[in-house]
């Protein structure tokens, strides 16, 4: 006989407990975007894209390391179905990165804003994964600055710095909300 599936709320709480509400991943992603912004300033779009690509591959492992060492977070148990959603949400991310990569060759000015829009759109799924409304605000803020960049509006800083700053602020906010619940 199989055990009944946990409720969505229980799965969200479990996943949130195991991954510090996702704050560590947002923090590492923010640092990757800041590094990419600096690389963009110093070495141009192609180098910044490479920094985002390589740095993006380090987000999950570094975030898990932070969660386990700093927050002593346990592994998820009942939230595994939502963990599967996170893996499935990575497929559209890869497709988006491929599109941004094509743009890097055909329309370089659109490559990094497209990359940012993809990242912002993906954050909307995190609302369901963690049960945290802050992810809608985070996704919306990134989509806003990415959209402005895509449409050619001048931004006060390069997009790497803006997305990085947005993510760092959001990481602090999400972490504070997570700590209040635990």
Backbone as JSON Lines, residues from 0, in Angstrom:
{"i":0,"aa":"X","n":[0.84,-1.17,0.0],"ca":[0.0,0.0,0.0],"c":[0.89,1.24,0.0]}
{"i":1,"aa":"X","n":[0.53,2.24,-0.77],"ca":[1.33,3.46,-0.84],"c":[0.8,4.5,0.13]}
{"i":2,"aa":"X","n":[1.71,5.38,0.54],"ca":[1.32,6.46,1.44],"c":[0.66,7.56,0.64]}
{"i":3,"aa":"X","n":[-0.3,8.26,1.25],"ca":[-0.93,9.37,0.53],"c":[0.08,10.49,0.27]}
{"i":4,"aa":"X","n":[-0.12,11.18,-0.85],"ca":[0.76,12.29,-1.19],"c":[0.57,13.42,-0.18]}
{"i":5,"aa":"X","n":[1.65,14.11,0.18],"ca":[1.51,15.22,1.12],"c":[0.73,16.36,0.47]}
{"i":6,"aa":"X","n":[0.13,17.18,1.3],"ca":[-0.57,18.35,0.77],"c":[0.44,19.3,0.15]}
{"i":7,"aa":"X","n":[-0.04,20.17,-0.71],"ca":[0.84,21.16,-1.33],"c":[1.52,22.0,-0.26]}
{"i":8,"aa":"X","n":[0.76,22.42,0.73],"ca":[1.31,23.25,1.79],"c":[2.42,22.52,2.56]}
{"i":9,"aa":"X","n":[2.21,21.25,2.87],"ca":[3.24,20.47,3.58],"c":[4.49,20.31,2.72]}
{"i":10,"aa":"X","n":[4.28,20.06,1.43],"ca":[5.43,19.92,0.52],"c":[6.2,21.23,0.41]}
{"i":11,"aa":"X","n":[5.47,22.34,0.33],"ca":[6.12,23.66,0.27],"c":[6.92,23.94,1.53]}
{"i":12,"aa":"X","n":[6.34,23.64,2.67],"ca":[7.04,23.87,3.94],"c":[8.3,23.02,4.03]}
{"i":13,"aa":"X","n":[8.21,21.77,3.57],"ca":[9.36,20.87,3.61],"c":[10.47,21.38,2.69]}
{"i":14,"aa":"X","n":[10.1,21.76,1.47],"ca":[11.09,22.26,0.53],"c":[11.69,23.57,1.03]}
{"i":15,"aa":"X","n":[10.87,24.43,1.6],"ca":[11.35,25.7,2.15],"c":[12.33,25.45,3.29]}
{"i":16,"aa":"X","n":[12.01,24.51,4.16],"ca":[12.9,24.18,5.28],"c":[14.24,23.64,4.76]}
{"i":17,"aa":"X","n":[14.19,22.81,3.73],"ca":[15.4,22.18,3.2],"c":[16.28,23.15,2.42]}
{"i":18,"aa":"X","n":[15.68,24.19,1.84],"ca":[16.46,25.11,0.99],"c":[16.39,26.56,1.48]}
{"i":19,"aa":"X","n":[16.17,26.75,2.77],"ca":[16.13,28.1,3.37],"c":[15.21,29.03,2.57]}
{"i":20,"aa":"X","n":[14.08,28.5,2.15],"ca":[13.12,29.29,1.39],"c":[13.61,29.64,0.0]}
{"i":21,"aa":"X","n":[14.73,29.07,-0.41],"ca":[15.33,29.4,-1.7],"c":[16.25,30.61,-1.65]}
{"i":22,"aa":"X","n":[16.38,31.22,-0.48],"ca":[17.17,32.45,-0.35],"c":[18.62,32.26,-0.74]}
{"i":23,"aa":"X","n":[19.2,31.11,-0.4],"ca":[20.61,30.88,-0.73],"c":[20.85,30.87,-2.23]}
{"i":24,"aa":"X","n":[19.93,30.24,-2.97],"ca":[20.05,30.22,-4.43],"c":[19.93,31.61,-5.03]}
{"i":25,"aa":"X","n":[19.02,32.41,-4.49],"ca":[18.85,33.78,-4.97],"c":[20.11,34.6,-4.65]}
{"i":26,"aa":"X","n":[20.68,34.38,-3.48],"ca":[21.91,35.07,-3.09],"c":[23.06,34.72,-4.04]}
{"i":27,"aa":"X","n":[23.26,33.44,-4.29],"ca":[24.36,33.03,-5.18],"c":[24.1,33.56,-6.59]}
{"i":28,"aa":"X","n":[22.86,33.48,-7.06],"ca":[22.53,34.01,-8.38],"c":[22.82,35.51,-8.45]}
{"i":29,"aa":"X","n":[22.48,36.25,-7.39],"ca":[22.76,37.68,-7.36],"c":[24.25,37.97,-7.48]}
{"i":30,"aa":"X","n":[25.05,37.16,-6.79],"ca":[26.51,37.33,-6.89],"c":[27.01,37.02,-8.29]}
{"i":31,"aa":"X","n":[26.44,35.98,-8.92],"ca":[26.82,35.65,-10.3],"c":[26.49,36.81,-11.23]}
{"i":32,"aa":"X","n":[25.31,37.41,-11.06],"ca":[24.93,38.54,-11.91],"c":[25.84,39.75,-11.67]}
{"i":33,"aa":"X","n":[26.24,39.98,-10.43],"ca":[27.16,41.09,-10.15],"c":[28.52,40.84,-10.81]}
{"i":34,"aa":"X","n":[29.0,39.63,-10.73],"ca":[30.27,39.28,-11.39],"c":[30.13,39.47,-12.89]}
{"i":35,"aa":"X","n":[29.02,38.99,-13.46],"ca":[28.79,39.16,-14.9],"c":[28.71,40.64,-15.27]}
{"i":36,"aa":"X","n":[28.11,41.45,-14.41],"ca":[28.05,42.89,-14.67],"c":[29.44,43.5,-14.72]}
{"i":37,"aa":"X","n":[30.31,43.09,-13.79],"ca":[31.69,43.6,-13.8],"c":[32.44,43.11,-15.02]}
{"i":38,"aa":"X","n":[32.26,41.85,-15.37],"ca":[32.91,41.3,-16.56],"c":[32.41,42.04,-17.8]}
{"i":39,"aa":"X","n":[31.13,42.34,-17.85],"ca":[30.53,43.06,-18.97],"c":[31.19,44.44,-19.11]}
{"i":40,"aa":"X","n":[31.35,45.14,-18.01],"ca":[31.99,46.46,-18.03],"c":[33.42,46.37,-18.55]}
{"i":41,"aa":"X","n":[34.14,45.37,-18.1],"ca":[35.56,45.26,-18.41],"c":[35.88,44.56,-19.73]}
{"i":42,"aa":"X","n":[35.06,43.56,-20.09],"ca":[35.43,42.7,-21.22],"c":[34.36,42.52,-22.27]}
{"i":43,"aa":"X","n":[33.18,43.09,-22.08],"ca":[32.15,43.04,-23.1],"c":[31.11,41.95,-22.92]}
{"i":44,"aa":"X","n":[30.19,41.92,-23.88],"ca":[29.01,41.07,-23.81],"c":[29.33,39.59,-23.84]}
{"i":45,"aa":"X","n":[30.2,39.16,-24.72],"ca":[30.5,37.72,-24.85],"c":[31.1,37.18,-23.55]}
{"i":46,"aa":"X","n":[32.02,37.91,-22.97],"ca":[32.63,37.48,-21.71],"c":[31.6,37.47,-20.58]}
{"i":47,"aa":"X","n":[30.7,38.46,-20.56],"ca":[29.65,38.49,-19.53],"c":[28.7,37.32,-19.68]}
{"i":48,"aa":"X","n":[28.36,37.0,-20.93],"ca":[27.49,35.86,-21.18],"c":[28.15,34.57,-20.68]}
{"i":49,"aa":"X","n":[29.44,34.44,-20.95],"ca":[30.18,33.26,-20.47],"c":[30.18,33.21,-18.95]}
{"i":50,"aa":"X","n":[30.34,34.36,-18.31],"ca":[30.31,34.41,-16.84],"c":[28.94,33.98,-16.31]}
{"i":51,"aa":"X","n":[27.88,34.42,-16.97],"ca":[26.54,34.01,-16.56],"c":[26.33,32.51,-16.75]}
{"i":52,"aa":"X","n":[26.8,32.01,-17.87],"ca":[26.62,30.59,-18.17],"c":[27.38,29.71,-17.17]}
{"i":53,"aa":"X","n":[28.65,30.0,-16.98],"ca":[29.47,29.21,-16.06],"c":[28.99,29.43,-14.62]}
{"i":54,"aa":"X","n":[28.77,30.67,-14.26],"ca":[28.29,30.97,-12.91],"c":[26.94,30.35,-12.63]}
{"i":55,"aa":"X","n":[26.07,30.32,-13.63],"ca":[24.76,29.72,-13.46],"c":[24.82,28.25,-13.09]}
{"i":56,"aa":"X","n":[25.84,27.57,-13.6],"ca":[25.99,26.15,-13.27],"c":[26.44,25.93,-11.82]}
{"i":57,"aa":"X","n":[26.94,26.97,-11.18],"ca":[27.4,26.84,-9.79],"c":[26.33,27.21,-8.78]}
{"i":58,"aa":"X","n":[25.22,27.78,-9.23],"ca":[24.22,28.31,-8.29],"c":[23.69,27.21,-7.37]}
{"i":59,"aa":"X","n":[23.17,26.15,-7.93],"ca":[22.56,25.12,-7.07],"c":[23.57,24.47,-6.12]}
{"i":60,"aa":"X","n":[24.72,24.0,-6.61],"ca":[25.64,23.37,-5.65],"c":[26.12,24.32,-4.55]}
{"i":61,"aa":"X","n":[26.41,25.57,-4.89],"ca":[26.85,26.52,-3.86],"c":[25.73,26.85,-2.89]}
{"i":62,"aa":"X","n":[24.52,26.98,-3.41],"ca":[23.37,27.27,-2.54],"c":[23.13,26.12,-1.56]}
{"i":63,"aa":"X","n":[23.22,24.89,-2.04],"ca":[23.03,23.74,-1.16],"c":[24.12,23.71,-0.09]}
{"i":64,"aa":"X","n":[25.34,24.01,-0.48],"ca":[26.44,24.07,0.48],"c":[26.15,25.1,1.58]}
{"i":65,"aa":"X","n":[25.69,26.27,1.18],"ca":[25.34,27.32,2.15],"c":[24.21,26.85,3.06]}
{"i":66,"aa":"X","n":[23.19,26.24,2.47],"ca":[22.04,25.8,3.26],"c":[22.43,24.74,4.29]}
{"i":67,"aa":"X","n":[23.25,23.8,3.88],"ca":[23.63,22.71,4.78],"c":[24.62,23.17,5.86]}
{"i":68,"aa":"X","n":[25.57,24.02,5.49],"ca":[26.59,24.46,6.45],"c":[26.09,25.6,7.32]}
{"i":69,"aa":"X","n":[25.56,26.65,6.69],"ca":[25.16,27.84,7.44],"c":[23.85,27.65,8.19]}
{"i":70,"aa":"X","n":[22.86,27.08,7.51],"ca":[21.53,26.98,8.11],"c":[21.23,25.59,8.67]}
{"i":71,"aa":"X","n":[22.16,24.66,8.49],"ca":[21.97,23.27,8.98],"c":[20.63,22.71,8.49]}
{"i":72,"aa":"X","n":[20.28,23.05,7.26],"ca":[18.99,22.63,6.7],"c":[19.02,21.14,6.38]}
{"i":73,"aa":"X","n":[17.92,20.44,6.68],"ca":[17.83,19.02,6.36],"c":[17.52,18.81,4.88]}
{"i":74,"aa":"X","n":[17.69,17.6,4.4],"ca":[17.28,17.29,3.03],"c":[15.76,17.25,2.98]}
{"i":75,"aa":"X","n":[15.18,17.57,1.82],"ca":[13.72,17.52,1.72],"c":[13.21,16.08,1.82]}
{"i":76,"aa":"X","n":[12.01,15.93,2.36],"ca":[11.4,14.6,2.43],"c":[10.08,14.62,1.66]}
{"i":77,"aa":"X","n":[9.08,15.3,2.2],"ca":[7.76,15.33,1.55],"c":[7.72,16.29,0.36]}
{"i":78,"aa":"X","n":[8.68,17.2,0.28],"ca":[8.68,18.19,-0.8],"c":[9.33,17.71,-2.08]}
{"i":79,"aa":"X","n":[9.62,16.41,-2.17],"ca":[10.34,15.9,-3.34],"c":[9.59,16.13,-4.65]}
{"i":80,"aa":"X","n":[8.27,16.1,-4.62],"ca":[7.5,16.35,-5.85],"c":[7.74,17.78,-6.33]}
{"i":81,"aa":"X","n":[7.85,18.72,-5.41],"ca":[8.13,20.1,-5.8],"c":[9.58,20.24,-6.25]}
{"i":82,"aa":"X","n":[10.47,19.42,-5.71],"ca":[11.84,19.39,-6.2],"c":[11.88,18.95,-7.65]}
{"i":83,"aa":"X","n":[10.99,18.04,-8.01],"ca":[10.88,17.6,-9.4],"c":[10.42,18.76,-10.27]}
{"i":84,"aa":"X","n":[9.52,19.59,-9.76],"ca":[9.08,20.78,-10.5],"c":[10.28,21.7,-10.76]}
{"i":85,"aa":"X","n":[11.15,21.83,-9.79],"ca":[12.34,22.67,-9.97],"c":[13.22,22.13,-11.09]}
{"i":86,"aa":"X","n":[13.37,20.82,-11.14],"ca":[14.18,20.21,-12.21],"c":[13.49,20.41,-13.55]}
{"i":87,"aa":"X","n":[12.18,20.21,-13.59],"ca":[11.43,20.39,-14.84],"c":[11.48,21.84,-15.31]}
{"i":88,"aa":"X","n":[11.5,22.78,-14.38],"ca":[11.57,24.21,-14.73],"c":[12.92,24.59,-15.3]}
{"i":89,"aa":"X","n":[13.89,23.71,-15.14],"ca":[15.21,23.97,-15.68],"c":[15.23,23.79,-17.2]}
{"i":90,"aa":"X","n":[14.36,22.95,-17.72],"ca":[14.32,22.7,-19.17],"c":[14.0,23.99,-19.94]}
{"i":91,"aa":"X","n":[12.93,24.72,-19.58],"ca":[12.69,26.0,-20.28],"c":[13.84,26.99,-20.07]}
{"i":92,"aa":"X","n":[14.5,26.91,-18.92],"ca":[15.67,27.77,-18.68],"c":[16.75,27.47,-19.72]}
{"i":93,"aa":"X","n":[17.02,26.19,-19.95],"ca":[18.02,25.81,-20.96],"c":[17.63,26.27,-22.36]}
{"i":94,"aa":"X","n":[16.34,26.15,-22.69],"ca":[15.86,26.62,-23.99],"c":[16.07,28.13,-24.1]}
{"i":95,"aa":"X","n":[15.77,28.84,-23.03],"ca":[15.97,30.29,-23.03],"c":[17.43,30.67,-23.17]}
{"i":96,"aa":"X","n":[18.3,29.94,-22.51],"ca":[19.74,30.21,-22.63],"c":[20.18,29.96,-24.06]}
{"i":97,"aa":"X","n":[19.64,28.92,-24.69],"ca":[19.97,28.65,-26.09],"c":[19.53,29.82,-26.98]}
{"i":98,"aa":"X","n":[18.33,30.33,-26.74],"ca":[17.85,31.49,-27.5],"c":[18.77,32.69,-27.28]}
{"i":99,"aa":"X","n":[19.13,32.93,-26.01],"ca":[20.03,34.05,-25.71],"c":[21.39,33.85,-26.38]}
{"i":100,"aa":"X","n":[21.85,32.62,-26.45],"ca":[23.13,32.31,-27.09],"c":[23.07,32.63,-28.58]}
{"i":101,"aa":"X","n":[21.96,32.28,-29.23],"ca":[21.78,32.62,-30.65],"c":[21.79,34.14,-30.81]}
{"i":102,"aa":"X","n":[21.12,34.83,-29.9],"ca":[21.1,36.29,-29.96],"c":[22.49,36.88,-29.76]}
{"i":103,"aa":"X","n":[23.31,36.2,-29.0],"ca":[24.68,36.67,-28.77],"c":[25.41,36.84,-30.1]}
{"i":104,"aa":"X","n":[25.09,36.0,-31.06],"ca":[25.7,36.06,-32.39],"c":[24.95,37.03,-33.29]}
{"i":105,"aa":"X","n":[23.62,36.97,-33.26],"ca":[22.8,37.73,-34.21],"c":[22.41,39.13,-33.75]}
{"i":106,"aa":"X","n":[22.22,39.3,-32.46],"ca":[21.83,40.6,-31.9],"c":[22.39,40.7,-30.48]}
{"i":107,"aa":"X","n":[23.71,40.92,-30.38],"ca":[24.39,40.87,-29.07],"c":[23.77,41.75,-27.99]}
{"i":108,"aa":"X","n":[23.22,42.89,-28.36],"ca":[22.62,43.79,-27.37],"c":[21.38,43.19,-26.7]}
{"i":109,"aa":"X","n":[20.81,42.15,-27.31],"ca":[19.6,41.53,-26.76],"c":[19.9,40.26,-25.95]}
{"i":110,"aa":"X","n":[21.12,39.74,-26.06],"ca":[21.44,38.45,-25.44],"c":[21.28,38.47,-23.91]}
{"i":111,"aa":"X","n":[21.93,39.4,-23.25],"ca":[21.88,39.42,-21.78],"c":[20.51,39.87,-21.27]}
{"i":112,"aa":"X","n":[19.85,40.85,-21.89],"ca":[18.48,41.15,-21.45],"c":[17.54,39.96,-21.61]}
{"i":113,"aa":"X","n":[17.71,39.17,-22.68],"ca":[16.9,37.97,-22.86],"c":[17.2,36.96,-21.75]}
{"i":114,"aa":"X","n":[18.47,36.78,-21.44],"ca":[18.9,35.9,-20.35],"c":[18.23,36.33,-19.06]}
{"i":115,"aa":"X","n":[18.23,37.63,-18.78],"ca":[17.62,38.15,-17.55],"c":[16.11,37.91,-17.55]}
{"i":116,"aa":"X","n":[15.46,38.12,-18.68],"ca":[14.0,37.91,-18.76],"c":[13.66,36.45,-18.47]}
{"i":117,"aa":"X","n":[14.47,35.55,-18.97],"ca":[14.25,34.11,-18.73],"c":[14.38,33.81,-17.24]}
{"i":118,"aa":"X","n":[15.41,34.35,-16.62],"ca":[15.61,34.14,-15.18],"c":[14.43,34.72,-14.4]}
{"i":119,"aa":"X","n":[14.02,35.93,-14.75],"ca":[12.89,36.56,-14.07],"c":[11.61,35.74,-14.21]}
{"i":120,"aa":"X","n":[11.35,35.25,-15.41],"ca":[10.14,34.46,-15.64],"c":[10.17,33.16,-14.82]}
{"i":121,"aa":"X","n":[11.33,32.56,-14.7],"ca":[11.46,31.3,-13.96],"c":[11.14,31.49,-12.47]}
{"i":122,"aa":"X","n":[11.43,32.65,-11.93],"ca":[11.17,32.89,-10.51],"c":[9.68,32.77,-10.16]}
{"i":123,"aa":"X","n":[8.8,32.98,-11.13],"ca":[7.38,32.86,-10.83],"c":[7.01,31.44,-10.39]}
{"i":124,"aa":"X","n":[7.72,30.44,-10.87],"ca":[7.49,29.05,-10.44],"c":[7.9,28.83,-8.99]}
{"i":125,"aa":"X","n":[8.84,29.61,-8.53],"ca":[9.33,29.43,-7.16],"c":[8.25,29.78,-6.13]}
{"i":126,"aa":"X","n":[7.28,30.58,-6.53],"ca":[6.14,30.87,-5.65],"c":[5.44,29.57,-5.28]}
{"i":127,"aa":"X","n":[5.23,28.72,-6.27],"ca":[4.57,27.44,-6.02],"c":[5.5,26.5,-5.28]}
{"i":128,"aa":"X","n":[6.76,26.49,-5.63],"ca":[7.7,25.56,-4.99],"c":[7.86,25.84,-3.5]}
{"i":129,"aa":"X","n":[8.02,27.1,-3.15],"ca":[8.32,27.45,-1.75],"c":[7.14,28.04,-1.0]}
{"i":130,"aa":"X","n":[6.03,28.34,-1.68],"ca":[4.9,28.97,-1.02],"c":[5.23,30.39,-0.58]}
{"i":131,"aa":"X","n":[6.11,31.04,-1.31],"ca":[6.62,32.37,-0.93],"c":[6.26,33.4,-2.0]}
{"i":132,"aa":"X","n":[5.39,34.32,-1.64],"ca":[4.9,35.35,-2.57],"c":[6.01,36.3,-3.03]}
{"i":133,"aa":"X","n":[7.09,36.39,-2.27],"ca":[8.19,37.29,-2.64],"c":[8.76,36.94,-4.01]}
{"i":134,"aa":"X","n":[8.6,35.69,-4.44],"ca":[9.14,35.31,-5.75],"c":[8.4,35.98,-6.89]}
{"i":135,"aa":"X","n":[7.13,36.3,-6.7],"ca":[6.43,37.05,-7.75],"c":[7.0,38.45,-7.86]}
{"i":136,"aa":"X","n":[7.3,39.07,-6.73],"ca":[7.91,40.4,-6.76],"c":[9.29,40.35,-7.38]}
{"i":137,"aa":"X","n":[10.07,39.35,-7.01],"ca":[11.42,39.19,-7.58],"c":[11.35,38.99,-9.09]}
{"i":138,"aa":"X","n":[10.53,38.05,-9.52],"ca":[10.39,37.81,-10.96],"c":[9.92,39.04,-11.7]}
{"i":139,"aa":"X","n":[8.95,39.74,-11.12],"ca":[8.43,40.95,-11.76],"c":[9.47,42.05,-11.87]}
{"i":140,"aa":"X","n":[10.27,42.23,-10.82],"ca":[11.31,43.28,-10.84],"c":[12.36,42.97,-11.9]}
{"i":141,"aa":"X","n":[12.76,41.71,-12.0],"ca":[13.76,41.35,-13.02],"c":[13.16,41.48,-14.41]}
{"i":142,"aa":"X","n":[11.93,41.05,-14.59],"ca":[11.29,41.21,-15.91],"c":[11.15,42.67,-16.29]}
{"i":143,"aa":"X","n":[10.89,43.53,-15.33],"ca":[10.78,44.96,-15.61],"c":[12.09,45.51,-16.16]}
{"i":144,"aa":"X","n":[13.2,45.28,-15.46],"ca":[14.47,45.85,-15.94],"c":[14.93,45.16,-17.22]}
{"i":145,"aa":"X","n":[14.65,43.85,-17.34],"ca":[15.01,43.15,-18.58],"c":[14.2,43.7,-19.75]}
{"i":146,"aa":"X","n":[12.91,43.94,-19.51],"ca":[12.05,44.5,-20.56],"c":[12.5,45.89,-20.99]}
{"i":147,"aa":"X","n":[12.86,46.71,-20.01],"ca":[13.36,48.05,-20.36],"c":[14.62,47.95,-21.22]}
{"i":148,"aa":"X","n":[15.51,47.04,-20.85],"ca":[16.75,46.84,-21.63],"c":[16.44,46.29,-23.02]}
{"i":149,"aa":"X","n":[15.5,45.34,-23.1],"ca":[15.15,44.77,-24.4],"c":[14.57,45.82,-25.35]}
{"i":150,"aa":"X","n":[13.83,46.78,-24.79],"ca":[13.22,47.82,-25.62],"c":[14.13,49.04,-25.78]}
{"i":151,"aa":"X","n":[15.35,48.93,-25.3],"ca":[16.34,49.98,-25.55],"c":[16.28,51.18,-24.62]}
{"i":152,"aa":"X","n":[15.56,51.08,-23.53],"ca":[15.54,52.19,-22.57],"c":[16.87,52.21,-21.82]}
{"i":153,"aa":"X","n":[17.4,53.38,-21.62],"ca":[18.65,53.51,-20.89],"c":[18.45,53.16,-19.42]}
{"i":154,"aa":"X","n":[19.34,52.36,-18.89],"ca":[19.29,51.98,-17.48],"c":[20.42,52.69,-16.75]}
{"i":155,"aa":"X","n":[20.23,52.98,-15.46],"ca":[21.26,53.72,-14.72],"c":[22.56,52.92,-14.53]}
{"i":156,"aa":"X","n":[22.47,51.61,-14.57],"ca":[23.63,50.71,-14.45],"c":[23.49,49.63,-15.5]}
{"i":157,"aa":"X","n":[24.57,48.88,-15.73],"ca":[24.38,47.78,-16.66],"c":[23.47,46.73,-16.03]}
{"i":158,"aa":"X","n":[22.83,45.97,-16.88],"ca":[21.79,45.04,-16.43],"c":[22.33,43.99,-15.45]}
{"i":159,"aa":"X","n":[23.57,43.58,-15.6],"ca":[24.14,42.62,-14.66],"c":[24.13,43.16,-13.24]}
{"i":160,"aa":"X","n":[24.52,44.41,-13.08],"ca":[24.51,45.02,-11.75],"c":[23.08,45.17,-11.21]}
{"i":161,"aa":"X","n":[22.15,45.54,-12.08],"ca":[20.76,45.73,-11.63],"c":[20.13,44.42,-11.2]}
{"i":162,"aa":"X","n":[20.28,43.37,-12.02],"ca":[19.69,42.08,-11.66],"c":[20.36,41.55,-10.39]}
{"i":163,"aa":"X","n":[21.69,41.69,-10.3],"ca":[22.39,41.26,-9.1],"c":[21.89,41.97,-7.85]}
{"i":164,"aa":"X","n":[21.72,43.28,-7.95],"ca":[21.23,44.04,-6.79],"c":[19.81,43.64,-6.42]}
{"i":165,"aa":"X","n":[18.96,43.46,-7.41],"ca":[17.58,43.03,-7.15],"c":[17.59,41.69,-6.43]}
{"i":166,"aa":"X","n":[18.41,40.76,-6.91],"ca":[18.45,39.44,-6.29],"c":[19.02,39.47,-4.87]}
{"i":167,"aa":"X","n":[20.02,40.29,-4.63],"ca":[20.57,40.37,-3.28],"c":[19.55,40.92,-2.29]}
{"i":168,"aa":"X","n":[18.82,41.95,-2.69],"ca":[17.77,42.5,-1.84],"c":[16.69,41.44,-1.61]}
{"i":169,"aa":"X","n":[16.29,40.77,-2.67],"ca":[15.26,39.73,-2.54],"c":[15.74,38.58,-1.66]}
{"i":170,"aa":"X","n":[17.0,38.19,-1.79],"ca":[17.54,37.1,-0.96],"c":[17.44,37.46,0.52]}
{"i":171,"aa":"X","n":[17.79,38.69,0.86],"ca":[17.69,39.13,2.25],"c":[16.24,39.12,2.73]}
{"i":172,"aa":"X","n":[15.34,39.57,1.89],"ca":[13.92,39.61,2.22],"c":[13.37,38.2,2.4]}
{"i":173,"aa":"X","n":[13.68,37.31,1.46],"ca":[13.2,35.92,1.53],"c":[13.78,35.23,2.76]}
{"i":174,"aa":"X","n":[15.06,35.44,3.03],"ca":[15.69,34.84,4.2],"c":[15.03,35.32,5.49]}
{"i":175,"aa":"X","n":[14.77,36.6,5.56],"ca":[14.11,37.15,6.76],"c":[12.73,36.53,6.96]}
{"i":176,"aa":"X","n":[11.98,36.41,5.89],"ca":[10.64,35.8,5.96],"c":[10.73,34.31,6.32]}
{"i":177,"aa":"X","n":[11.75,33.62,5.78],"ca":[11.94,32.21,6.09],"c":[12.28,32.02,7.58]}
{"i":178,"aa":"X","n":[13.17,32.87,8.08],"ca":[13.55,32.77,9.49],"c":[12.36,33.04,10.41]}
{"i":179,"aa":"X","n":[11.49,33.94,10.0],"ca":[10.3,34.25,10.81],"c":[9.34,33.05,10.88]}
{"i":180,"aa":"X","n":[9.37,32.21,9.85],"ca":[8.49,31.03,9.83],"c":[9.11,29.82,10.5]}
{"i":181,"aa":"X","n":[10.43,29.8,10.67],"ca":[11.07,28.6,11.24],"c":[11.43,28.79,12.7]}
